[in-house]
Amino acid sequence: MAKQFPRLDERLREFIGRQHVFFTASAAAGTRVNVSPRSTRELRILGDDAAAYLDLTGSGNETAAHLRADGRLTLMLCAFEGLPMILRLYGRGSVLARGGADYARLLDTAFGGTEPPGARQIVHLAIDLVQTSCGYAVPLFDYDGERENLDRWAAAKGEAGLDAYRREKNARSLDGLPTGLFDGA
């Protein structure tokens, strides 16, 4: 039932636009596989073969470490309402450092120049394969809204508090790989 495509088409872009959550999956040799849920409010489709998301401060920074070590990244979206479908975007990921020229350019062009509280970096995906599958077994859920907890937490910490937190929790992965978050800082 799976179908593969070399790039996104309008139908798949519309599907992405209707979703509220996506998942990232990454790993490097000898590491744990990381899977993280994320809100699509930070996801942007940049073309038929590229996507990016604003990565917010979290308890770890596994994706950045894995991309630095290996580069493979998969984004997955699935329909929790409406017709069933699972969509996977496979490719090579890279991290755009907050404060860098590439980050600022993409923040301006894709995110309207606005950083949400706790913005840490932008993750860019160069898509080399798109795959859909049936999603028949994915349960139905009703969307209730976005959680504002992270926004409030980040605002309360402030820039200095977020910097200290990132230095403590986000500089290395669970498996000890460097995330590159403070390279050049």
C-alpha positions in Angstrom: 0.0 0.0 0.0 3.0 2.3 0.3 3.7 4.7 -2.5 7.0 6.5 -3.1 7.5 9.9 -4.8 10.7 11.8 -5.5 9.2 15.0 -4.1 6.1 16.6 -2.6 3.2 17.4 -4.8 0.2 19.8 -4.1 -2.0 17.0 -2.6 0.7 16.1 -0.1 1.4 19.7 0.8 -2.3 20.2 1.5 -2.2 17.1 3.7 0.7 18.5 5.7 -1.2 21.8 6.0 -4.1 20.0 7.7 -2.0 18.3 10.3 -1.3 19.5 13.9 1.6 17.3 14.9 4.6 15.8 13.2 7.4 13.5 14.4 11.2 13.7 13.8 13.3 10.5 13.8 17.1 10.5 13.8 20.0 8.3 14.8 23.8 8.0 14.4 25.9 4.9 14.5 25.9 3.4 17.9 23.3 5.7 19.4 19.7 5.4 20.5 17.1 6.2 17.9 15.4 9.5 18.7 11.7 10.2 17.9 10.2 13.5 18.9 6.7 14.9 18.5 6.4 18.5 17.4 3.7 21.1 16.6 3.3 21.9 12.9 3.0 25.6 13.8 6.8 25.5 13.6 7.0 23.5 10.4 7.4 25.1 7.0 7.4 23.4 3.6 10.0 25.3 1.6 9.4 23.7 -1.8 8.8 20.3 -3.3 12.0 18.9 -1.9 12.7 20.9 1.3 11.2 21.5 4.7 12.3 23.3 7.9 11.1 23.7 11.4 11.9 26.1 14.2 13.4 23.9 16.9 12.4 25.0 20.4 14.5 24.5 23.6 13.8 21.1 25.1 15.2 18.7 27.6 17.6 17.3 25.0 19.1 18.1 21.6 19.3 14.6 20.1 18.4 15.6 16.5 21.2 18.2 16.3 23.8 15.7 17.6 22.6 13.0 15.2 22.5 15.4 12.2 26.0 16.5 13.0 27.3 12.9 13.2 25.2 11.2 10.5 22.8 13.6 8.7 19.8 11.3 8.2 16.5 12.7 9.2 12.9 11.6 8.7 9.8 13.6 9.3 6.5 11.8 9.7 3.0 13.1 9.7 -0.2 11.0 10.1 -3.9 11.8 9.9 -5.5 11.7 13.3 -8.8 13.0 11.8 -10.3 12.6 8.4 -9.1 10.1 5.8 -6.2 7.9 7.0 -2.7 8.4 5.7 0.9 8.4 6.9 3.4 10.6 5.2 7.2 10.3 5.6 9.7 12.7 4.3 13.2 11.2 4.2 16.4 13.1 3.6 19.5 14.8 4.9 19.1 17.3 7.7 21.2 20.2 8.8 21.0 22.7 11.7 21.0 26.4 11.2 22.5 28.1 14.3 20.4 30.8 16.0 22.2 34.1 15.4 23.7 32.9 12.1 23.1 34.5 8.7 21.3 31.4 7.3 19.1 31.2 10.4 18.2 34.9 10.1 17.5 34.6 6.4 15.2 31.6 6.8 13.6 33.0 9.9 12.7 36.1 7.8 11.5 34.3 4.6 9.7 31.3 6.1 8.7 32.3 9.6 7.9 36.0 9.1 10.9 37.1 11.1 9.3 36.1 14.3 10.9 33.8 16.9 8.7 32.0 19.3 9.9 32.0 22.9 12.6 29.4 23.4 13.7 29.2 19.7 16.9 27.3 19.7 17.8 26.6 16.1 16.3 25.8 12.7 16.4 22.3 11.4 16.4 22.1 7.6 15.6 18.9 5.6 16.6 18.3 2.1 14.0 15.7 1.0 15.3 12.8 -1.2 12.3 10.5 -0.8 8.6 11.0 0.0 6.5 8.0 1.0 2.8 7.6 1.8 1.2 4.6 3.5 -2.4 3.7 4.4 -2.6 4.7 8.1 -5.6 2.5 8.5 -4.5 1.5 12.1 -3.8 5.1 13.2 -6.6 6.0 15.8 -8.8 9.0 15.4 -8.2 12.0 17.8 -9.9 15.4 18.1 -7.5 18.4 18.0 -8.0 20.4 21.2 -5.4 23.2 20.7 -1.8 24.0 21.2 -0.1 23.8 24.6 1.3 27.1 25.8 3.5 25.6 28.6 6.8 25.8 26.7 6.1 29.4 25.7 5.4 30.4 29.3 8.4 28.4 30.6 10.8 30.0 28.1 9.5 33.5 28.7 9.9 33.0 32.5 13.5 31.8 32.0 14.5 34.7 29.8 17.5 34.7 27.5 20.1 34.3 30.2 18.2 31.4 31.9 17.6 29.7 28.5 21.4 30.0 27.7 22.3 28.4 31.0 19.7 25.6 30.6 20.9 24.9 27.0 24.5 24.7 28.2 23.5 22.2 30.9 21.0 20.1 28.9 21.6 20.6 25.2 25.3 20.6 24.5 25.6 16.8 24.3 23.2 14.0 23.3 22.1 11.2 25.6 24.9 9.1 24.1 27.6 11.8 24.6 27.7 13.2 21.1 28.3 17.0 20.7 25.3 18.9 19.4 27.3 21.8 18.1 24.9 24.2 19.8 27.7 26.3 21.2 30.3 26.1 18.4 31.6 29.5 17.8 29.8 30.9 20.8 
